[in-house]
Amino acid sequence: MGCLLGPREAEVVRYVAAGLTSKEIARLIDISPSTVQKHRERAGEKLGVYTLQEIIIRAQSSPDVRSANQLGPSPGEGGSALSCDSVCRA
């Protein structure tokens, strides 16, 4: 596939996979809930998934997505970006 999620998209996907709501993610990373939703939509398009459940399943099956208690730095803070290939492996 070759596409790559942007740093914010990857960060949002990790938090979504950890079970956070858009409002919680927005507060945590200091952006608006509508911006979180846009990042979720774009990540879903790049990953070829369109429901929240599909995003969570793909993200949790990826070795690049850490569990909720291991989120650590976001990709923009020295973490790694998620590739669609690694997230799409199911």
Secondary structure as the mmCIF struct_conf table of DSSP 4:
data_model
#
loop_
_struct_conf.conf_type_id
_struct_conf.id
_struct_conf.beg_label_comp_id
_struct_conf.beg_label_asym_id
_struct_conf.beg_label_seq_id
_struct_conf.end_label_comp_id
_struct_conf.end_label_asym_id
_struct_conf.end_label_seq_id
STRN STRN1 LEU A 4 LEU A 4
HELX_RH_AL_P HELX_RH_AL_P1 PRO A 7 ALA A 17
TURN_TY1_P TURN_TY1_P1 ALA A 18 GLY A 19
HELX_RH_AL_P HELX_RH_AL_P2 SER A 22 ILE A 29
TURN_TY1_P TURN_TY1_P2 ASP A 30 ASP A 30
BEND BEND1 ILE A 31 ILE A 31
HELX_RH_AL_P HELX_RH_AL_P3 PRO A 33 LEU A 47
TURN_TY1_P TURN_TY1_P3 GLY A 48 GLY A 48
BEND BEND2 THR A 51 THR A 51
HELX_RH_AL_P HELX_RH_AL_P4 LEU A 52 GLN A 60
TURN_TY1_P TURN_TY1_P4 SER A 61 SER A 61
TURN_TY1_P TURN_TY1_P5 PRO A 63 ASP A 64
BEND BEND3 VAL A 65 VAL A 65
HELX_LH_PP_P HELX_LH_PP_P1 ARG A 66 SER A 67
HELX_RH_3T_P HELX_RH_3T_P1 ALA A 68 GLN A 70
BEND BEND4 PRO A 73 PRO A 73
HELX_RH_3T_P HELX_RH_3T_P2 PRO A 75 GLU A 77
TURN_TY1_P TURN_TY1_P6 GLY A 78 GLY A 78
HELX_LH_PP_P HELX_LH_PP_P2 SER A 80 LEU A 82
STRN STRN2 SER A 83 SER A 83
HELX_RH_AL_P HELX_RH_AL_P5 CYS A 84 CYS A 88
#
